[in-house]
């Protein structure tokens, strides 16, 4: 499955638990936060001032 900007953080983690390490590398640490079930990767990248395309590239390199 390819990760995309419309996926929530919780959806990403359900697909691949290793994604947590990548997200943490981009300063996203609130995995238990209620926002993780509602906030898309695009929204999270905006609020954390993260390069969305780079983050998606790293996530999509996961096997």
CHARMM internal coordinates of N, CA and C (Angstrom, degrees):
IC EDIT
DIST 1 N 1 CA 1.4446
DIST 1 CA 1 C 1.5182
ANGL 1 N 1 CA 1 C 109.06
DIST 1 C 2 N 1.2987
ANGL 1 CA 1 C 2 N 115.18
DIHE 1 N 1 CA 1 C 2 N 138.62
DIST 2 N 2 CA 1.4523
ANGL 1 C 2 N 2 CA 120.82
DIHE 1 CA 1 C 2 N 2 CA 178.92
DIST 2 CA 2 C 1.5268
ANGL 2 N 2 CA 2 C 109.10
DIHE 1 C 2 N 2 CA 2 C -95.00
DIST 2 C 3 N 1.3264
ANGL 2 CA 2 C 3 N 115.36
DIHE 2 N 2 CA 2 C 3 N 132.19
DIST 3 N 3 CA 1.4573
ANGL 2 C 3 N 3 CA 120.12
DIHE 2 CA 2 C 3 N 3 CA 177.26
DIST 3 CA 3 C 1.5195
ANGL 3 N 3 CA 3 C 109.28
DIHE 2 C 3 N 3 CA 3 C -75.91
DIST 3 C 4 N 1.3414
ANGL 3 CA 3 C 4 N 115.73
DIHE 3 N 3 CA 3 C 4 N 145.63
DIST 4 N 4 CA 1.4574
ANGL 3 C 4 N 4 CA 119.42
DIHE 3 CA 3 C 4 N 4 CA 178.61
DIST 4 CA 4 C 1.5245
ANGL 4 N 4 CA 4 C 110.21
DIHE 3 C 4 N 4 CA 4 C -140.25
DIST 4 C 5 N 1.3171
ANGL 4 CA 4 C 5 N 115.80
DIHE 4 N 4 CA 4 C 5 N 166.74
DIST 5 N 5 CA 1.4628
ANGL 4 C 5 N 5 CA 122.67
DIHE 4 CA 4 C 5 N 5 CA -173.30
DIST 5 CA 5 C 1.5193
ANGL 5 N 5 CA 5 C 113.82
DIHE 4 C 5 N 5 CA 5 C -64.36
DIST 5 C 6 N 1.3122
ANGL 5 CA 5 C 6 N 117.91
DIHE 5 N 5 CA 5 C 6 N -17.93
DIST 6 N 6 CA 1.4655
ANGL 5 C 6 N 6 CA 121.26
DIHE 5 CA 5 C 6 N 6 CA -177.04
DIST 6 CA 6 C 1.5279
ANGL 6 N 6 CA 6 C 113.64
DIHE 5 C 6 N 6 CA 6 C -90.49
DIST 6 C 7 N 1.3234
ANGL 6 CA 6 C 7 N 116.85
DIHE 6 N 6 CA 6 C 7 N -4.44
DIST 7 N 7 CA 1.4688
ANGL 6 C 7 N 7 CA 120.86
DIHE 6 CA 6 C 7 N 7 CA 178.84
DIST 7 CA 7 C 1.5216
ANGL 7 N 7 CA 7 C 109.72
DIHE 6 C 7 N 7 CA 7 C -78.16
DIST 7 C 8 N 1.3322
ANGL 7 CA 7 C 8 N 115.83
DIHE 7 N 7 CA 7 C 8 N 145.19
DIST 8 N 8 CA 1.4635
ANGL 7 C 8 N 8 CA 119.52
DIHE 7 CA 7 C 8 N 8 CA 174.41
DIST 8 CA 8 C 1.5316
ANGL 8 N 8 CA 8 C 108.62
DIHE 7 C 8 N 8 CA 8 C -81.70
DIST 8 C 9 N 1.3078
ANGL 8 CA 8 C 9 N 115.45
DIHE 8 N 8 CA 8 C 9 N 162.82
DIST 9 N 9 CA 1.4570
ANGL 8 C 9 N 9 CA 120.35
DIHE 8 CA 8 C 9 N 9 CA 178.62
DIST 9 CA 9 C 1.5307
ANGL 9 N 9 CA 9 C 109.95
DIHE 8 C 9 N 9 CA 9 C -59.93
DIST 9 C 10 N 1.3154
ANGL 9 CA 9 C 10 N 117.13
DIHE 9 N 9 CA 9 C 10 N -41.65
DIST 10 N 10 CA 1.4712
ANGL 9 C 10 N 10 CA 119.53
DIHE 9 CA 9 C 10 N 10 CA -179.95
DIST 10 CA 10 C 1.5289
ANGL 10 N 10 CA 10 C 111.35
DIHE 9 C 10 N 10 CA 10 C -65.32
DIST 10 C 11 N 1.3236
ANGL 10 CA 10 C 11 N 118.66
DIHE 10 N 10 CA 10 C 11 N -35.63
DIST 11 N 11 CA 1.4653
ANGL 10 C 11 N 11 CA 121.22
DIHE 10 CA 10 C 11 N 11 CA 176.55
DIST 11 CA 11 C 1.5242
ANGL 11 N 11 CA 11 C 110.72
DIHE 10 C 11 N 11 CA 11 C -64.05
DIST 11 C 12 N 1.3294
ANGL 11 CA 11 C 12 N 115.68
DIHE 11 N 11 CA 11 C 12 N -42.28
DIST 12 N 12 CA 1.4666
ANGL 11 C 12 N 12 CA 120.80
DIHE 11 CA 11 C 12 N 12 CA 179.22
DIST 12 CA 12 C 1.5270
ANGL 12 N 12 CA 12 C 110.10
DIHE 11 C 12 N 12 CA 12 C -59.72
DIST 12 C 13 N 1.3225
ANGL 12 CA 12 C 13 N 116.55
DIHE 12 N 12 CA 12 C 13 N -44.91
DIST 13 N 13 CA 1.4657
ANGL 12 C 13 N 13 CA 120.79
DIHE 12 CA 12 C 13 N 13 CA -178.65
DIST 13 CA 13 C 1.5156
ANGL 13 N 13 CA 13 C 112.26
DIHE 12 C 13 N 13 CA 13 C -68.45
DIST 13 C 14 N 1.3309
ANGL 13 CA 13 C 14 N 117.89
DIHE 13 N 13 CA 13 C 14 N -30.13
DIST 14 N 14 CA 1.4663
ANGL 13 C 14 N 14 CA 120.62
DIHE 13 CA 13 C 14 N 14 CA 176.57
DIST 14 CA 14 C 1.5197
ANGL 14 N 14 CA 14 C 110.76
DIHE 13 C 14 N 14 CA 14 C -68.32
DIST 14 C 15 N 1.3361
ANGL 14 CA 14 C 15 N 116.60
DIHE 14 N 14 CA 14 C 15 N -34.47
DIST 15 N 15 CA 1.4587
ANGL 14 C 15 N 15 CA 121.28
DIHE 14 CA 14 C 15 N 15 CA -180.00
DIST 15 CA 15 C 1.5234
ANGL 15 N 15 CA 15 C 110.63
DIHE 14 C 15 N 15 CA 15 C -72.70
DIST 15 C 16 N 1.3457
ANGL 15 CA 15 C 16 N 116.32
DIHE 15 N 15 CA 15 C 16 N -43.34
DIST 16 N 16 CA 1.4569
ANGL 15 C 16 N 16 CA 120.17
DIHE 15 CA 15 C 16 N 16 CA -177.42
DIST 16 CA 16 C 1.5246
ANGL 16 N 16 CA 16 C 109.58
DIHE 15 C 16 N 16 CA 16 C -153.17
DIST 16 C 17 N 1.3161
ANGL 16 CA 16 C 17 N 116.09
DIHE 16 N 16 CA 16 C 17 N 110.24
DIST 17 N 17 CA 1.4693
ANGL 16 C 17 N 17 CA 121.42
DIHE 16 CA 16 C 17 N 17 CA -178.26
DIST 17 CA 17 C 1.5315
ANGL 17 N 17 CA 17 C 112.30
DIHE 16 C 17 N 17 CA 17 C -62.89
DIST 17 C 18 N 1.3402
ANGL 17 CA 17 C 18 N 117.27
DIHE 17 N 17 CA 17 C 18 N -24.86
DIST 18 N 18 CA 1.4582
ANGL 17 C 18 N 18 CA 120.75
DIHE 17 CA 17 C 18 N 18 CA 178.44
DIST 18 CA 18 C 1.5271
ANGL 18 N 18 CA 18 C 112.21
DIHE 17 C 18 N 18 CA 18 C -66.06
DIST 18 C 19 N 1.3079
ANGL 18 CA 18 C 19 N 117.28
DIHE 18 N 18 CA 18 C 19 N -16.50
DIST 19 N 19 CA 1.4645
ANGL 18 C 19 N 19 CA 121.52
DIHE 18 CA 18 C 19 N 19 CA 179.41
DIST 19 CA 19 C 1.5281
ANGL 19 N 19 CA 19 C 110.74
DIHE 18 C 19 N 19 CA 19 C -62.65
DIST 19 C 20 N 1.3151
ANGL 19 CA 19 C 20 N 116.36
DIHE 19 N 19 CA 19 C 20 N -23.43
DIST 20 N 20 CA 1.4666
ANGL 19 C 20 N 20 CA 121.04
DIHE 19 CA 19 C 20 N 20 CA 179.74
DIST 20 CA 20 C 1.5275
ANGL 20 N 20 CA 20 C 110.93
DIHE 19 C 20 N 20 CA 20 C -56.25
DIST 20 C 21 N 1.3231
ANGL 20 CA 20 C 21 N 116.94
DIHE 20 N 20 CA 20 C 21 N -42.64
DIST 21 N 21 CA 1.4618
ANGL 20 C 21 N 21 CA 121.33
DIHE 20 CA 20 C 21 N 21 CA -179.82
DIST 21 CA 21 C 1.5232
ANGL 21 N 21 CA 21 C 110.91
DIHE 20 C 21 N 21 CA 21 C -62.39
DIST 21 C 22 N 1.3079
ANGL 21 CA 21 C 22 N 116.69
DIHE 21 N 21 CA 21 C 22 N -42.14
DIST 22 N 22 CA 1.4672
ANGL 21 C 22 N 22 CA 120.52
DIHE 21 CA 21 C 22 N 22 CA 179.91
DIST 22 CA 22 C 1.5256
ANGL 22 N 22 CA 22 C 110.19
DIHE 21 C 22 N 22 CA 22 C -66.55
DIST 22 C 23 N 1.3192
ANGL 22 CA 22 C 23 N 116.71
DIHE 22 N 22 CA 22 C 23 N -46.02
DIST 23 N 23 CA 1.4630
ANGL 22 C 23 N 23 CA 119.97
DIHE 22 CA 22 C 23 N 23 CA 179.92
DIST 23 CA 23 C 1.5235
ANGL 23 N 23 CA 23 C 110.75
DIHE 22 C 23 N 23 CA 23 C -61.67
DIST 23 C 24 N 1.3199
ANGL 23 CA 23 C 24 N 117.24
DIHE 23 N 23 CA 23 C 24 N -40.37
DIST 24 N 24 CA 1.4688
ANGL 23 C 24 N 24 CA 120.53
DIHE 23 CA 23 C 24 N 24 CA 177.89
DIST 24 CA 24 C 1.5282
ANGL 24 N 24 CA 24 C 110.68
DIHE 23 C 24 N 24 CA 24 C -62.73
DIST 24 C 25 N 1.3188
ANGL 24 CA 24 C 25 N 116.73
DIHE 24 N 24 CA 24 C 25 N -35.40
DIST 25 N 25 CA 1.4539
ANGL 24 C 25 N 25 CA 121.16
DIHE 24 CA 24 C 25 N 25 CA 177.81
DIST 25 CA 25 C 1.5165
ANGL 25 N 25 CA 25 C 112.98
DIHE 24 C 25 N 25 CA 25 C -63.96
DIST 25 C 26 N 1.3198
ANGL 25 CA 25 C 26 N 115.97
DIHE 25 N 25 CA 25 C 26 N -21.70
DIST 26 N 26 CA 1.4609
ANGL 25 C 26 N 26 CA 121.54
DIHE 25 CA 25 C 26 N 26 CA 177.15
DIST 26 CA 26 C 1.5288
ANGL 26 N 26 CA 26 C 111.84
DIHE 25 C 26 N 26 CA 26 C -98.66
DIST 26 C 27 N 1.3389
ANGL 26 CA 26 C 27 N 116.42
DIHE 26 N 26 CA 26 C 27 N 11.39
DIST 27 N 27 CA 1.4590
ANGL 26 C 27 N 27 CA 120.71
DIHE 26 CA 26 C 27 N 27 CA 175.68
DIST 27 CA 27 C 1.5171
ANGL 27 N 27 CA 27 C 114.83
DIHE 26 C 27 N 27 CA 27 C 85.76
DIST 27 C 28 N 1.3138
ANGL 27 CA 27 C 28 N 117.00
DIHE 27 N 27 CA 27 C 28 N 13.42
DIST 28 N 28 CA 1.4647
ANGL 27 C 28 N 28 CA 120.89
DIHE 27 CA 27 C 28 N 28 CA 179.03
DIST 28 CA 28 C 1.5222
ANGL 28 N 28 CA 28 C 108.48
DIHE 27 C 28 N 28 CA 28 C -100.09
DIST 28 C 29 N 1.3328
ANGL 28 CA 28 C 29 N 116.00
DIHE 28 N 28 CA 28 C 29 N 109.26
DIST 29 N 29 CA 1.4638
ANGL 28 C 29 N 29 CA 121.03
DIHE 28 CA 28 C 29 N 29 CA -174.36
DIST 29 CA 29 C 1.5200
ANGL 29 N 29 CA 29 C 113.51
DIHE 28 C 29 N 29 CA 29 C -120.85
DIST 29 C 30 N 1.2977
ANGL 29 CA 29 C 30 N 118.64
DIHE 29 N 29 CA 29 C 30 N -1.18
DIST 30 N 30 CA 1.4698
ANGL 29 C 30 N 30 CA 120.57
DIHE 29 CA 29 C 30 N 30 CA -171.89
DIST 30 CA 30 C 1.5339
ANGL 30 N 30 CA 30 C 111.39
DIHE 29 C 30 N 30 CA 30 C -95.00
DIST 30 C 31 N 1.3242
ANGL 30 CA 30 C 31 N 116.17
DIHE 30 N 30 CA 30 C 31 N 64.20
DIST 31 N 31 CA 1.4640
ANGL 30 C 31 N 31 CA 120.40
DIHE 30 CA 30 C 31 N 31 CA -177.38
DIST 31 CA 31 C 1.5207
ANGL 31 N 31 CA 31 C 112.92
DIHE 30 C 31 N 31 CA 31 C -74.26
DIST 31 C 32 N 1.3174
ANGL 31 CA 31 C 32 N 117.57
DIHE 31 N 31 CA 31 C 32 N -26.67
DIST 32 N 32 CA 1.4556
ANGL 31 C 32 N 32 CA 121.23
DIHE 31 CA 31 C 32 N 32 CA 177.66
DIST 32 CA 32 C 1.5184
ANGL 32 N 32 CA 32 C 112.41
DIHE 31 C 32 N 32 CA 32 C -90.78
DIST 32 C 33 N 1.3007
ANGL 32 CA 32 C 33 N 115.56
DIHE 32 N 32 CA 32 C 33 N -4.42
DIST 33 N 33 CA 1.4631
ANGL 32 C 33 N 33 CA 122.48
DIHE 32 CA 32 C 33 N 33 CA -178.26
DIST 33 CA 33 C 1.5383
ANGL 33 N 33 CA 33 C 109.68
DIHE 32 C 33 N 33 CA 33 C -68.21
DIST 33 C 34 N 1.3261
ANGL 33 CA 33 C 34 N 117.84
DIHE 33 N 33 CA 33 C 34 N 140.41
DIST 34 N 34 CA 1.4646
ANGL 33 C 34 N 34 CA 120.03
DIHE 33 CA 33 C 34 N 34 CA 177.61
DIST 34 CA 34 C 1.5286
ANGL 34 N 34 CA 34 C 113.37
DIHE 33 C 34 N 34 CA 34 C -57.09
DIST 34 C 35 N 1.3226
ANGL 34 CA 34 C 35 N 116.97
DIHE 34 N 34 CA 34 C 35 N -27.04
DIST 35 N 35 CA 1.4645
ANGL 34 C 35 N 35 CA 119.77
DIHE 34 CA 34 C 35 N 35 CA 179.60
DIST 35 CA 35 C 1.5252
ANGL 35 N 35 CA 35 C 112.00
DIHE 34 C 35 N 35 CA 35 C -65.61
DIST 35 C 36 N 1.3172
ANGL 35 CA 35 C 36 N 117.74
DIHE 35 N 35 CA 35 C 36 N -24.81
DIST 36 N 36 CA 1.4691
ANGL 35 C 36 N 36 CA 119.93
DIHE 35 CA 35 C 36 N 36 CA -178.02
DIST 36 CA 36 C 1.5263
ANGL 36 N 36 CA 36 C 111.80
DIHE 35 C 36 N 36 CA 36 C -64.50
DIST 36 C 37 N 1.3256
ANGL 36 CA 36 C 37 N 116.66
DIHE 36 N 36 CA 36 C 37 N -21.07
DIST 37 N 37 CA 1.4692
ANGL 36 C 37 N 37 CA 119.64
DIHE 36 CA 36 C 37 N 37 CA 179.00
DIST 37 CA 37 C 1.5225
ANGL 37 N 37 CA 37 C 112.05
DIHE 36 C 37 N 37 CA 37 C -90.08
DIST 37 C 38 N 1.3308
ANGL 37 CA 37 C 38 N 116.73
DIHE 37 N 37 CA 37 C 38 N -12.37
DIST 38 N 38 CA 1.4688
ANGL 37 C 38 N 38 CA 120.26
DIHE 37 CA 37 C 38 N 38 CA -176.97
DIST 38 CA 38 C 1.5228
ANGL 38 N 38 CA 38 C 113.50
DIHE 37 C 38 N 38 CA 38 C -117.28
DIST 38 C 39 N 1.3305
ANGL 38 CA 38 C 39 N 116.63
DIHE 38 N 38 CA 38 C 39 N -28.89
DIST 39 N 39 CA 1.4599
ANGL 38 C 39 N 39 CA 121.29
DIHE 38 CA 38 C 39 N 39 CA -173.54
DIST 39 CA 39 C 1.5331
ANGL 39 N 39 CA 39 C 110.50
DIHE 38 C 39 N 39 CA 39 C -84.59
DIST 39 C 40 N 1.3290
ANGL 39 CA 39 C 40 N 116.21
DIHE 39 N 39 CA 39 C 40 N 128.96
DIST 40 N 40 CA 1.4612
ANGL 39 C 40 N 40 CA 120.12
DIHE 39 CA 39 C 40 N 40 CA 177.69
DIST 40 CA 40 C 1.5226
ANGL 40 N 40 CA 40 C 109.78
DIHE 39 C 40 N 40 CA 40 C -78.31
DIST 40 C 41 N 1.3135
ANGL 40 CA 40 C 41 N 115.77
DIHE 40 N 40 CA 40 C 41 N 165.78
DIST 41 N 41 CA 1.4649
ANGL 40 C 41 N 41 CA 119.79
DIHE 40 CA 40 C 41 N 41 CA 176.59
DIST 41 CA 41 C 1.5279
ANGL 41 N 41 CA 41 C 110.33
DIHE 40 C 41 N 41 CA 41 C -59.90
DIST 41 C 42 N 1.3108
ANGL 41 CA 41 C 42 N 116.45
DIHE 41 N 41 CA 41 C 42 N -36.77
DIST 42 N 42 CA 1.4711
ANGL 41 C 42 N 42 CA 119.75
DIHE 41 CA 41 C 42 N 42 CA 178.59
DIST 42 CA 42 C 1.5223
ANGL 42 N 42 CA 42 C 110.89
DIHE 41 C 42 N 42 CA 42 C -63.30
DIST 42 C 43 N 1.3228
ANGL 42 CA 42 C 43 N 117.12
DIHE 42 N 42 CA 42 C 43 N -46.39
DIST 43 N 43 CA 1.4660
ANGL 42 C 43 N 43 CA 121.31
DIHE 42 CA 42 C 43 N 43 CA 179.21
DIST 43 CA 43 C 1.5255
ANGL 43 N 43 CA 43 C 111.15
DIHE 42 C 43 N 43 CA 43 C -65.03
DIST 43 C 44 N 1.3189
ANGL 43 CA 43 C 44 N 116.48
DIHE 43 N 43 CA 43 C 44 N -42.18
DIST 44 N 44 CA 1.4625
ANGL 43 C 44 N 44 CA 120.64
DIHE 43 CA 43 C 44 N 44 CA 179.97
DIST 44 CA 44 C 1.5203
ANGL 44 N 44 CA 44 C 110.83
DIHE 43 C 44 N 44 CA 44 C -64.66
DIST 44 C 45 N 1.3296
ANGL 44 CA 44 C 45 N 116.69
DIHE 44 N 44 CA 44 C 45 N -40.13
DIST 45 N 45 CA 1.4659
ANGL 44 C 45 N 45 CA 119.34
DIHE 44 CA 44 C 45 N 45 CA 179.99
DIST 45 CA 45 C 1.5213
ANGL 45 N 45 CA 45 C 111.08
DIHE 44 C 45 N 45 CA 45 C -65.44
DIST 45 C 46 N 1.3275
ANGL 45 CA 45 C 46 N 116.84
DIHE 45 N 45 CA 45 C 46 N -35.82
DIST 46 N 46 CA 1.4687
ANGL 45 C 46 N 46 CA 120.33
DIHE 45 CA 45 C 46 N 46 CA 177.61
DIST 46 CA 46 C 1.5255
ANGL 46 N 46 CA 46 C 110.75
DIHE 45 C 46 N 46 CA 46 C -67.12
DIST 46 C 47 N 1.3102
ANGL 46 CA 46 C 47 N 117.33
DIHE 46 N 46 CA 46 C 47 N -44.81
DIST 47 N 47 CA 1.4642
ANGL 46 C 47 N 47 CA 119.92
DIHE 46 CA 46 C 47 N 47 CA -176.96
DIST 47 CA 47 C 1.5241
ANGL 47 N 47 CA 47 C 112.45
DIHE 46 C 47 N 47 CA 47 C -72.61
DIST 47 C 48 N 1.3527
ANGL 47 CA 47 C 48 N 117.46
DIHE 47 N 47 CA 47 C 48 N -22.59
DIST 48 N 48 CA 1.4679
ANGL 47 C 48 N 48 CA 121.28
DIHE 47 CA 47 C 48 N 48 CA 179.49
DIST 48 CA 48 C 1.5329
ANGL 48 N 48 CA 48 C 112.11
DIHE 47 C 48 N 48 CA 48 C -103.53
DIST 48 C 49 N 1.3437
ANGL 48 CA 48 C 49 N 115.74
DIHE 48 N 48 CA 48 C 49 N 5.70
DIST 49 N 49 CA 1.4700
ANGL 48 C 49 N 49 CA 121.36
DIHE 48 CA 48 C 49 N 49 CA 179.70
DIST 49 CA 49 C 1.5350
ANGL 49 N 49 CA 49 C 111.40
DIHE 48 C 49 N 49 CA 49 C 54.51
DIST 49 C 50 N 1.3483
ANGL 49 CA 49 C 50 N 115.13
DIHE 49 N 49 CA 49 C 50 N 52.24
DIST 50 N 50 CA 1.4587
ANGL 49 C 50 N 50 CA 123.04
DIHE 49 CA 49 C 50 N 50 CA -177.02
DIST 50 CA 50 C 1.5246
ANGL 50 N 50 CA 50 C 109.22
DIHE 49 C 50 N 50 CA 50 C -112.57
DIST 50 C 51 N 1.3198
ANGL 50 CA 50 C 51 N 116.39
DIHE 50 N 50 CA 50 C 51 N 144.41
DIST 51 N 51 CA 1.4611
ANGL 50 C 51 N 51 CA 122.31
DIHE 50 CA 50 C 51 N 51 CA 174.97
DIST 51 CA 51 C 1.5364
ANGL 51 N 51 CA 51 C 108.16
DIHE 50 C 51 N 51 CA 51 C -72.17
DIST 51 C 52 N 1.3119
ANGL 51 CA 51 C 52 N 116.44
DIHE 51 N 51 CA 51 C 52 N 104.55
DIST 52 N 52 CA 1.4685
ANGL 51 C 52 N 52 CA 122.09
DIHE 51 CA 51 C 52 N 52 CA -175.33
DIST 52 CA 52 C 1.5203
ANGL 52 N 52 CA 52 C 111.87
DIHE 51 C 52 N 52 CA 52 C -58.87
DIST 52 C 53 N 1.3197
ANGL 52 CA 52 C 53 N 117.52
DIHE 52 N 52 CA 52 C 53 N -45.41
DIST 53 N 53 CA 1.4658
ANGL 52 C 53 N 53 CA 120.59
DIHE 52 CA 52 C 53 N 53 CA -177.55
DIST 53 CA 53 C 1.5230
ANGL 53 N 53 CA 53 C 111.49
DIHE 52 C 53 N 53 CA 53 C -63.44
DIST 53 C 54 N 1.3171
ANGL 53 CA 53 C 54 N 117.09
DIHE 53 N 53 CA 53 C 54 N -39.96
DIST 54 N 54 CA 1.4641
ANGL 53 C 54 N 54 CA 120.53
DIHE 53 CA 53 C 54 N 54 CA 178.30
DIST 54 CA 54 C 1.5265
ANGL 54 N 54 CA 54 C 110.56
DIHE 53 C 54 N 54 CA 54 C -66.03
DIST 54 C 55 N 1.3292
ANGL 54 CA 54 C 55 N 116.33
DIHE 54 N 54 CA 54 C 55 N -42.44
DIST 55 N 55 CA 1.4579
ANGL 54 C 55 N 55 CA 119.95
DIHE 54 CA 54 C 55 N 55 CA 179.16
DIST 55 CA 55 C 1.5364
ANGL 55 N 55 CA 55 C 110.70
DIHE 54 C 55 N 55 CA 55 C -63.19
DIST 55 C 56 N 1.3210
ANGL 55 CA 55 C 56 N 117.48
DIHE 55 N 55 CA 55 C 56 N -43.61
DIST 56 N 56 CA 1.4640
ANGL 55 C 56 N 56 CA 120.66
DIHE 55 CA 55 C 56 N 56 CA 178.45
DIST 56 CA 56 C 1.5266
ANGL 56 N 56 CA 56 C 110.94
DIHE 55 C 56 N 56 CA 56 C -64.18
DIST 56 C 57 N 1.3139
ANGL 56 CA 56 C 57 N 116.51
DIHE 56 N 56 CA 56 C 57 N -38.28
DIST 57 N 57 CA 1.4711
ANGL 56 C 57 N 57 CA 120.58
DIHE 56 CA 56 C 57 N 57 CA 177.83
DIST 57 CA 57 C 1.5232
ANGL 57 N 57 CA 57 C 110.33
DIHE 56 C 57 N 57 CA 57 C -60.19
DIST 57 C 58 N 1.3384
ANGL 57 CA 57 C 58 N 116.35
DIHE 57 N 57 CA 57 C 58 N -46.03
DIST 58 N 58 CA 1.4686
ANGL 57 C 58 N 58 CA 120.97
DIHE 57 CA 57 C 58 N 58 CA 179.95
DIST 58 CA 58 C 1.5284
ANGL 58 N 58 CA 58 C 110.88
DIHE 57 C 58 N 58 CA 58 C -64.91
DIST 58 C 59 N 1.3314
ANGL 58 CA 58 C 59 N 116.80
DIHE 58 N 58 CA 58 C 59 N -43.70
DIST 59 N 59 CA 1.4677
ANGL 58 C 59 N 59 CA 120.58
DIHE 58 CA 58 C 59 N 59 CA 179.45
DIST 59 CA 59 C 1.5249
ANGL 59 N 59 CA 59 C 111.31
DIHE 58 C 59 N 59 CA 59 C -62.10
DIST 59 C 60 N 1.3266
ANGL 59 CA 59 C 60 N 115.92
DIHE 59 N 59 CA 59 C 60 N -40.60
DIST 60 N 60 CA 1.4583
ANGL 59 C 60 N 60 CA 119.20
DIHE 59 CA 59 C 60 N 60 CA -176.86
DIST 60 CA 60 C 1.5195
ANGL 60 N 60 CA 60 C 113.50
DIHE 59 C 60 N 60 CA 60 C -77.31
DIST 60 C 61 N 1.3423
ANGL 60 CA 60 C 61 N 116.78
DIHE 60 N 60 CA 60 C 61 N -4.21
DIST 61 N 61 CA 1.4648
ANGL 60 C 61 N 61 CA 120.32
DIHE 60 CA 60 C 61 N 61 CA 173.00
DIST 61 CA 61 C 1.5283
ANGL 61 N 61 CA 61 C 110.77
DIHE 60 C 61 N 61 CA 61 C -84.42
DIST 61 C 62 N 1.3322
ANGL 61 CA 61 C 62 N 117.60
DIHE 61 N 61 CA 61 C 62 N -12.52
DIST 62 N 62 CA 1.4586
ANGL 61 C 62 N 62 CA 120.98
DIHE 61 CA 61 C 62 N 62 CA 177.38
DIST 62 CA 62 C 1.5207
ANGL 62 N 62 CA 62 C 110.06
DIHE 61 C 62 N 62 CA 62 C -65.71
DIST 62 C 63 N 1.2961
ANGL 62 CA 62 C 63 N 115.48
DIHE 62 N 62 CA 62 C 63 N 146.00
DIST 63 N 63 CA 1.4918
ANGL 62 C 63 N 63 CA 120.28
DIHE 62 CA 62 C 63 N 63 CA 178.17
DIST 63 CA 63 C 1.5081
ANGL 63 N 63 CA 63 C 109.19
DIHE 62 C 63 N 63 CA 63 C -98.48
END
COOR INIT
IC SEED 1 N 1 CA 1 C
IC BUILD
